[in-house]
């Protein structure tokens, strides 16, 4: 006798539903009314949150309050589906500025000699405003903002603390300042200025920080072999003191392009440094590539040998050449386990074939508490014998080849843009010059590109010259049904088998997973209203686009007519249904406006051309104006959010 799932005992259903991930849980709730009622229970959704979503913002809040688990599952499902299908919920102008940072759902940007901070995720109606001339006059007496030669570069923003570089032509290097922008500082009587430190060199300067520790470094130390090397230091934001009088040099840590061959991130108060290069010089005969990584604690305590480096297998060179211009390297935190992961994009000619394709790879890293348990790199790789191949005989004692037997990857740890042998329809690729920004959304298993796809001639008021158009391009995938219904790997109707095994013969968990593509999605569609295209690209030419993406939104800056030199419009594309910025109007895709909405600020006092210097877009520098600031203006004040006065944005669904 056949029994439906909703007719089995509740205890059995509880065990089944508790093992589901976010997507399967929602799909199960949509089967019928009976299952929908059962899955509304927080007691069932609790296990899904704790096993799959515990380290998301909604998951942590639900676990803290012990309620709202079902609501958290539903919201995160909506966010992931919105990303994976390129169907955002809203688009709006957040403000105007010369440079910006976006982190943790908060926007920090420079406009008219002020740094403004907005809680976007909280849909705040006010912004915290930092007056730069007043702060510079008090914090850096050596700097005179009235002469119009002082430049500001935003470096990092986290937990309401903004770190920026102050530079003048008269002084080599510059000053790193870290300022608390909260309305009421939580650092007590020690003040808003959390750090002031002078750096002698700013070559590839980076800053990474959380609420308690700030790490900074430059690529300016000269190594014994003549190559520039990274040197870093750490400061305690609670006391404002640096850990070491002299910077720590990361010996033999190769790579110099942040975001391409190296990356840095703070995780559990430790600084992780990752490189895709094993040495400064490339070996002519080599087999294996590794991630070289370093974990430093806030005290910068070193071993007797100095900085301790580790290796993690990356790839075999025989997998094919790499098109380095598309490479991307970052560190992310797994939303299910909270584990730190290396996320790398490689565009490869697979096995030396004629076509190159992007693939994102994920490699987990140990937590700081487990780093010391890692096997040291010294001697370990020297003990592995080289393969018995003719090319091995060409090596001499000066060669330092790297070899390790090939490894198999879990399918969940790599995502090719196009499946081998499968031609997606339609296949819309863009050259690198048209791809203004590229990233990968791990929770949604989606490639995310921000591309310039000009309108056809004569469309959208472009005349004979095509008008630029910004579009979101998404390539996503989903997990297949665990039943091999088509008999691809065996008899139809059987479960997919695990395909990997450990050295001791045990099967590898999750190796039975299979995935299938969801195709290529482009947004806005070709028949989108002109006013939406003009919102996303306010000028006929995009100019230089700077973008930042998180797990539920894209924020980018783009040219807009009518703004002062150096300023751009800051646009938000939102994929979170719970983010309800006030002042937006609903866009009806069925009725087009005869003329595009005029793209200009409303009720915002713009600085004059003489007030803001021309911006160096490559370095994202902003020049502080030479006018005298009002001494009575507080260093940090609260003002009405700029986006409320601009009032340009749409609800899309």
C-alpha positions in Angstrom: 0.0 0.0 0.0 1.4 3.4 -1.1 1.7 6.0 1.7 2.1 9.7 1.2 4.9 11.6 3.1 2.4 13.6 5.0 0.7 10.5 6.4 3.8 9.0 8.1 4.2 9.4 11.9 5.3 12.9 13.0 8.5 11.6 14.6 9.6 10.0 11.3 8.7 13.1 9.4 10.6 15.2 11.9 13.8 13.1 11.3 13.4 13.4 7.5 12.7 17.1 7.4 15.5 17.9 9.9 18.1 16.6 7.5 17.1 18.9 4.6 19.0 22.0 3.5 17.4 25.4 2.8 16.2 24.6 -0.7 14.8 21.2 0.0 13.0 22.4 3.0 11.1 25.1 1.1 10.4 22.8 -1.8 8.9 20.2 0.6 6.7 22.9 2.1 5.2 23.6 -1.3 4.1 20.0 -2.1 0.6 20.4 -0.5 -1.2 22.1 2.4 -0.5 19.3 4.9 3.2 19.5 4.4 3.1 23.2 4.4 1.5 23.2 7.8 4.0 20.7 9.2 7.0 22.6 7.9 5.9 25.9 9.5 7.0 24.4 12.8 10.1 26.1 14.3 11.1 22.8 15.9 11.7 21.3 12.5 13.2 24.4 10.9 15.6 24.7 13.8 17.7 21.7 12.6 17.9 23.1 9.1 19.2 26.4 10.5 21.8 24.7 12.7 23.1 22.4 10.1 23.0 24.6 7.0 22.6 28.3 7.9 23.9 28.8 11.4 26.6 31.3 10.5 24.3 33.6 8.5 23.0 36.7 10.1 19.4 35.3 10.3 20.6 32.0 11.6 22.7 33.5 14.4 19.7 35.7 15.4 17.3 32.9 15.4 19.6 30.7 17.5 20.2 33.5 19.9 16.5 34.2 20.5 15.5 30.6 20.1 12.7 31.6 17.8 12.1 32.6 14.1 13.8 29.6 12.6 11.2 29.1 9.9 11.3 32.7 9.0 15.1 32.6 8.7 14.9 29.6 6.3 12.3 31.3 4.1 14.2 34.6 3.9 17.5 33.0 3.1 15.9 30.8 0.4 14.4 33.9 -1.2 17.8 35.7 -1.2 19.5 32.7 -2.8 16.9 32.2 -5.5 16.9 35.9 -6.3 20.6 35.8 -6.9 20.6 32.5 -8.8 17.9 33.6 -11.2 19.1 37.3 -11.5 15.7 38.7 -10.3 16.5 41.5 -7.8 13.8 43.1 -5.6 14.9 46.7 -5.9 17.4 49.1 -7.4 18.1 52.6 -6.1 20.7 55.4 -5.8 22.3 55.4 -2.3 24.3 58.6 -2.7 27.0 60.4 -4.6 30.7 60.2 -3.8 34.2 60.0 -5.0 35.0 56.6 -3.4 33.2 54.1 -1.3 33.4 50.9 0.7 30.6 48.4 1.4 30.9 45.8 4.1 28.5 44.0 6.5 25.5 45.7 4.9 26.8 49.2 5.6 28.0 51.8 3.1 30.9 54.2 3.8 31.6 56.9 1.2 33.3 60.3 0.7 31.3 63.3 -0.4 32.1 67.0 -0.1 35.0 66.6 2.3 33.0 64.3 4.5 33.0 60.5 5.2 29.4 59.3 5.4 28.3 55.9 6.8 24.9 54.4 6.2 23.4 51.2 7.6 21.9 49.9 4.3 20.8 46.5 5.5 18.9 48.2 8.4 17.3 50.7 6.0 18.4 53.5 8.2 17.1 57.0 7.5 20.1 58.7 9.0 23.8 58.7 8.2 26.9 59.2 10.5 29.0 62.0 9.0 32.7 62.6 9.7 34.1 66.0 8.9 37.5 65.4 7.4 39.1 68.9 7.7 38.3 69.1 11.4 39.5 65.5 12.1 42.7 66.0 10.1 43.5 69.3 11.8 43.2 67.6 15.2 44.7 64.2 14.5 47.5 65.1 12.1 49.0 68.5 13.0 51.6 67.9 10.3 48.8 68.0 7.7 47.3 71.3 6.6 44.0 70.5 4.8 43.6 74.1 3.7 46.3 74.0 1.1 44.3 71.6 -1.0 47.1 69.0 -1.5 46.0 66.4 1.2 44.6 63.2 -0.3 42.3 60.6 1.5 42.1 56.9 0.5 39.5 54.6 2.1 41.2 51.4 3.1 38.8 49.2 5.0 35.4 49.5 6.8 34.1 47.1 9.4 31.9 47.3 12.5 31.5 51.1 12.1 35.2 51.7 12.2 36.7 53.3 9.1 40.4 53.1 8.3 41.8 55.5 5.7 45.1 56.8 4.5 46.1 60.5 4.8 48.9 61.5 2.4 50.6 64.8 1.5 53.2 65.6 -1.1 55.5 67.1 1.5 55.7 63.9 3.7 56.8 60.5 2.4 54.4 57.7 3.1 51.3 58.7 5.0 49.2 58.2 8.2 46.7 55.4 8.7 43.8 56.7 10.8 41.0 54.5 12.2 37.9 56.3 13.5 34.8 55.0 15.2 31.7 56.4 13.3 29.0 55.2 15.7 26.7 57.9 17.1 27.9 56.9 20.6 31.3 55.4 20.6 31.5 52.0 22.3 35.1 52.4 23.1 34.4 54.5 26.1 36.4 57.6 27.1 39.3 56.7 24.9 37.7 58.6 22.1 36.7 58.0 18.5 40.2 58.0 17.1 41.2 54.4 17.5 44.5 54.4 15.7 47.0 56.8 14.2 50.2 55.3 12.8 52.6 56.5 10.2 53.8 54.3 7.4 57.0 55.1 5.5 55.9 53.4 2.3 52.4 52.8 0.8 53.3 50.3 -2.0 50.3 48.0 -2.3 49.1 49.1 1.2 46.3 47.0 2.6 44.3 47.2 5.9 42.1 44.5 7.4 40.3 44.8 10.7 37.4 43.9 12.9 36.1 45.5 16.1 39.2 44.8 18.2 42.3 44.4 15.9 43.6 46.1 12.8 46.3 44.7 10.6 48.1 46.7 8.0 50.9 45.9 5.5 52.8 47.0 2.5 54.8 45.3 -0.3 58.0 47.3 0.5 60.4 45.1 2.4 63.5 44.0 0.4 64.3 40.3 0.8 67.7 38.7 0.7 67.1 37.5 -2.8 66.4 41.1 -4.1 62.6 40.7 -4.3 60.1 42.9 -2.6 58.3 41.2 0.2 55.3 41.8 2.4 55.7 43.4 5.8 52.8 43.6 8.3 51.9 44.8 11.7 48.9 44.7 14.1 47.3 47.3 16.3 44.9 46.8 19.2 41.9 49.1 18.5 41.0 49.1 22.2 44.3 50.7 23.2 45.5 52.1 19.9 48.9 50.5 20.3 50.8 48.4 17.7 52.1 45.0 18.5 55.7 45.4 17.3 58.0 48.4 17.0 59.1 47.1 13.6 57.0 45.4 11.0 57.1 41.6 10.5 58.4 40.5 7.1 56.7 37.6 5.5 59.8 35.8 4.3 59.5 33.8 1.0 55.8 34.8 0.7 55.6 35.4 -3.1 52.9 37.2 -5.1 52.1 40.9 -5.2 48.7 41.4 -6.8 46.1 41.6 -4.1 42.9 39.8 -5.2 44.7 37.9 -7.9 47.8 36.1 -6.6 47.6 37.1 -2.9 44.8 38.0 -0.5 44.5 38.9 3.2 41.6 38.6 5.6 40.9 38.7 9.4 39.3 35.6 10.8 38.8 35.0 14.6 41.2 37.9 15.3 44.0 36.3 13.2 45.4 37.5 9.9 45.3 35.0 7.1 47.6 35.6 4.2 47.2 33.4 1.1 49.3 33.2 -2.1 49.0 31.1 -5.2 52.8 31.2 -5.8 55.2 28.9 -4.2 58.3 30.9 -5.1 59.4 34.2 -6.6 60.8 32.4 -9.6 58.9 29.9 -11.7 60.3 26.4 -12.0 60.8 25.3 -15.7 60.0 21.7 -14.8 57.2 21.4 -12.3 54.2 19.2 -11.5 52.1 20.6 -8.6 50.8 24.0 -7.6 50.0 24.9 -3.9 48.4 27.5 -1.9 50.9 29.0 0.5 49.3 30.4 3.6 50.2 32.1 6.8 48.2 32.6 10.0 49.3 35.4 12.4 47.9 36.1 15.8 47.4 39.6 17.1 50.6 39.5 19.1 52.5 38.6 15.9 54.3 35.8 17.9 56.7 34.0 15.7 58.3 30.6 15.9 62.1 30.1 16.2 62.3 29.8 12.4 60.4 33.1 12.0 57.1 33.3 10.0 55.6 29.8 9.8 54.2 29.0 6.3 51.9 26.2 5.3 51.0 24.6 2.0 47.7 23.2 0.7 47.4 21.4 -2.6 45.9 23.6 -5.3 46.1 21.9 -8.7 48.3 19.8 -11.1 49.9 21.8 -14.0 48.7 19.1 -16.4 45.1 20.3 -15.8 45.9 23.0 -18.4 47.3 26.5 -18.8 45.6 29.4 -16.9 44.5 32.7 -18.4 45.7 34.9 -15.5 43.8 38.0 -16.6 40.6 36.5 -15.2 42.1 35.1 -12.0 40.4 36.1 -8.8 41.4 35.1 -5.2 39.5 35.8 -1.9 38.7 34.4 1.5 35.1 33.6 2.5 33.4 32.2 5.6 31.2 29.1 5.1 27.6 29.9 6.2 27.0 26.3 7.4 30.2 25.7 9.4 31.8 29.1 9.8 35.0 27.6 8.4 37.3 29.9 6.4 37.6 29.0 2.7 39.9 30.0 -0.1 37.8 30.9 -3.1 39.6 31.1 -6.4 38.5 31.7 -10.0 40.7 30.3 -12.7 40.1 30.5 -16.4 41.8 27.4 -17.8 42.4 25.7 -21.1 41.2 22.3 -19.8 43.8 19.6 -20.5 45.4 22.0 -23.1 42.2 22.2 -25.2 41.3 25.0 -27.6 38.7 26.6 -25.4 39.2 28.3 -22.0 36.5 28.3 -19.3 36.1 29.8 -15.9 35.9 27.5 -12.8 35.6 28.6 -9.2 37.4 26.4 -6.7 36.9 26.2 -2.9 39.5 25.0 -0.5 38.8 24.9 3.3 41.4 26.2 5.8 41.8 25.2 9.4 40.8 27.5 12.2 43.5 29.3 14.2 43.2 26.8 17.0 44.0 23.9 14.6 46.8 25.6 12.7 49.5 24.1 14.9 48.2 20.6 14.2 49.1 21.1 10.5 52.0 19.1 9.2 55.0 21.5 8.7 56.0 22.2 5.1 59.7 21.6 5.6 60.9 18.2 4.5 57.4 16.8 4.0 57.3 17.6 0.2 60.9 16.6 -0.2 60.1 13.0 0.9 57.6 12.5 -1.9 59.5 10.8 -4.8 59.2 12.4 -8.2 57.3 10.5 -10.9 59.1 8.1 -13.1 58.9 10.2 -16.3 61.6 11.1 -18.9 61.3 14.8 -18.0 62.5 14.0 -14.5 66.0 13.1 -15.9 66.5 16.6 -17.1 66.5 18.0 -13.6 69.8 19.1 -11.9 70.6 19.9 -8.3 69.6 23.6 -8.7 66.0 22.7 -9.6 63.3 22.8 -6.9 60.3 21.0 -8.5 57.1 20.5 -6.6 55.3 17.2 -6.8 52.4 15.5 -5.0 50.1 12.9 -6.5 46.9 14.3 -8.0 43.9 14.6 -5.8 40.2 14.4 -6.5 37.9 17.2 -5.6 34.4 17.1 -4.2 32.0 18.4 -6.8 30.7 20.9 -4.3 34.2 22.4 -4.1 34.4 23.4 -7.8 31.9 25.0 -10.2 32.7 25.2 -13.9 30.9 28.0 -15.7 29.8 25.6 -18.4 29.6 21.9 -18.1 32.0 20.0 -20.3 30.2 18.9 -23.4 27.1 20.9 -22.7 26.4 24.1 -24.7 24.2 26.5 -22.8 21.5 28.3 -24.7 21.7 31.2 -24.9 25.4 31.5 -24.2 26.1 35.2 -23.5 29.8 35.8 -22.9 31.5 39.2 -22.5 35.1 40.2 -23.1 37.1 41.4 -20.1 36.9 45.0 -21.2 33.0 44.8 -21.0 33.1 42.9 -17.7 33.3 45.7 -15.2 33.1 43.4 -12.2 33.1 39.7 -11.5 32.5 37.6 -8.4 31.0 34.4 -7.1 28.1 33.9 -4.7 28.9 30.7 -2.7 25.5 30.3 -1.0 23.6 30.7 -4.3 26.2 28.7 -6.3 26.2 31.6 -8.9 28.7 33.4 -11.0 28.0 37.1 -10.8 29.2 39.6 -13.4 28.5 43.2 -13.9 28.8 43.9 -17.6 28.4 46.8 -20.0 26.0 45.6 -22.7 25.3 48.7 -24.8 21.7 49.2 -26.1 21.2 48.7 -29.8 21.5 51.8 -32.0 18.5 54.1 -31.9 17.1 52.5 -28.7 16.8 54.4 -25.5 17.7 57.8 -26.8 21.1 56.7 -27.9 20.9 57.9 -31.5 23.4 56.4 -33.9 26.0 55.9 -31.1 25.0 53.0 -28.8 24.3 54.1 -25.2 26.1 52.1 -22.5 23.8 49.8 -20.4 24.7 48.0 -17.1 23.5 44.5 -16.7 23.8 41.7 -14.2 24.9 38.4 -15.7 24.4 35.3 -13.6 25.4 31.6 -14.2 24.1 29.3 -11.5 23.7 25.7 -10.8 21.6 23.5 -8.4 22.0 20.1 -6.8 20.5 17.3 -8.7 18.0 14.8 -7.3 20.0 12.1 -5.5 18.2 9.5 -7.7 19.8 8.7 -11.0 16.5 8.9 -12.9 18.1 8.9 -16.4 20.5 6.1 -15.6 23.6 8.2 -16.4 25.9 6.3 -14.1 24.1 3.0 -13.7 20.6 1.6 -13.8 17.8 4.2 -13.7 16.1 4.7 -10.4 19.1 4.0 -8.2 20.9 6.5 -6.0 24.1 8.2 -7.2 27.1 6.4 -5.7 29.9 8.0 -3.8 32.8 8.3 -6.1 35.7 9.2 -3.8 37.4 7.2 -1.0 39.9 7.9 1.7 43.3 6.2 1.8 41.9 3.7 4.2 39.1 2.8 1.9 36.3 4.7 3.6 33.9 6.6 1.3 34.1 10.4 1.3 31.0 12.1 2.6 29.1 14.2 0.1 30.9 12.6 -2.9 27.6 11.3 -4.1 26.3 14.8 -4.9 25.7 15.8 -8.5 24.9 19.2 -9.9 23.2 20.6 -13.0 23.3 24.1 -14.5 20.5 26.6 -14.3 21.6 28.5 -17.4 22.7 32.0 -18.1 20.5 34.9 -16.8 20.8 38.6 -17.8 19.1 41.4 -16.0 17.5 43.8 -16.8 15.8 42.1 -19.8 16.0 43.6 -23.2 12.4 44.9 -22.9 13.0 46.7 -19.6 11.6 50.2 -19.2 14.1 53.0 -20.2 13.9 54.6 -16.8 15.4 51.4 -15.2 18.3 51.4 -17.7 18.9 55.1 -16.9 18.9 54.4 -13.2 21.5 51.7 -13.5 23.6 53.7 -16.0 22.7 57.4 -15.6 25.2 58.6 -18.2 25.8 57.6 -21.8 29.2 56.3 -20.8 29.8 54.3 -17.7 33.2 55.6 -16.9 35.3 53.5 -14.5 33.1 51.3 -12.5 34.0 50.2 -9.0 31.8 47.5 -7.4 31.5 45.5 -4.2 29.2 42.5 -3.7 28.1 40.6 -0.7 25.7 37.7 -0.2 22.5 39.8 -0.9 23.4 42.9 -2.9 25.6 44.7 -5.4 26.8 48.2 -4.8 28.7 50.0 -7.6 29.7 53.6 -8.6 29.2 54.9 -12.1 29.4 58.2 -14.0 26.4 60.5 -13.8 25.9 63.8 -15.6 25.7 66.9 -13.5 28.0 65.8 -10.7 31.3 67.5 -9.8 34.5 66.1 -11.2 35.5 62.9 -9.4 32.0 62.2 -8.0 29.9 59.3 -9.2 26.5 57.9 -8.4 26.5 54.9 -6.0 23.9 52.3 -7.1 22.4 49.5 -5.0 20.9 46.4 -6.6 19.2 44.5 -3.9 18.4 40.8 -3.8 16.9 40.7 -0.2 13.1 40.9 0.0 13.3 42.1 3.6 15.4 45.2 2.8 12.7 47.9 2.4 14.4 51.3 1.7 11.8 54.0 2.0 11.0 56.4 -0.8 11.1 53.9 -3.7 8.3 53.6 -6.2 7.0 50.5 -7.9 8.2 50.1 -11.5 5.6 48.7 -13.9 7.3 46.7 -16.6 4.2 46.9 -18.7 4.2 50.7 -19.2 7.2 52.5 -20.5 8.0 56.1 -19.9 8.2 58.3 -23.0 11.3 59.9 -21.7 13.9 58.8 -19.1 13.8 60.3 -15.7 16.3 63.1 -15.3 19.3 61.8 -13.5 20.4 64.5 -11.1 20.5 65.1 -7.4 17.4 66.5 -5.6 17.8 68.7 -2.6 21.6 67.9 -2.2 24.0 70.8 -2.1 26.7 69.9 -4.6 30.3 71.1 -4.0 31.7 73.5 -6.6 34.3 72.4 -9.0 37.0 74.2 -6.9 35.9 72.4 -3.8 36.8 68.8 -4.8 39.9 68.0 -6.7 40.1 65.7 -9.7 40.1 62.1 -8.5 42.7 59.5 -9.4 40.3 56.7 -10.2 43.0 54.1 -10.4 44.1 54.7 -6.8 40.7 55.8 -5.5 42.2 59.0 -3.9 40.1 61.9 -2.9 41.6 65.4 -2.5 40.4 67.4 0.5 39.4 70.9 -0.5 41.3 74.0 0.5 38.3 75.8 2.1 38.3 76.6 5.8 36.1 74.2 7.8 33.7 75.4 10.5 35.5 74.8 13.8 32.2 74.4 15.6 31.1 71.4 13.6 31.5 68.2 15.6 33.9 65.5 14.3 31.0 63.1 13.9 27.4 64.1 13.6 24.1 62.5 12.4 22.3 63.7 9.3 19.4 62.7 7.2 20.4 60.0 4.7 21.3 61.3 1.3 19.3 58.7 -0.6 16.1 60.1 0.9 16.7 63.5 -0.7 17.8 61.9 -4.0 14.7 59.7 -4.0 15.6 57.6 -7.1 14.8 54.0 -7.0 12.3 51.3 -7.9 10.6 48.2 -6.4 10.9 45.6 -9.1 8.6 42.9 -7.7 
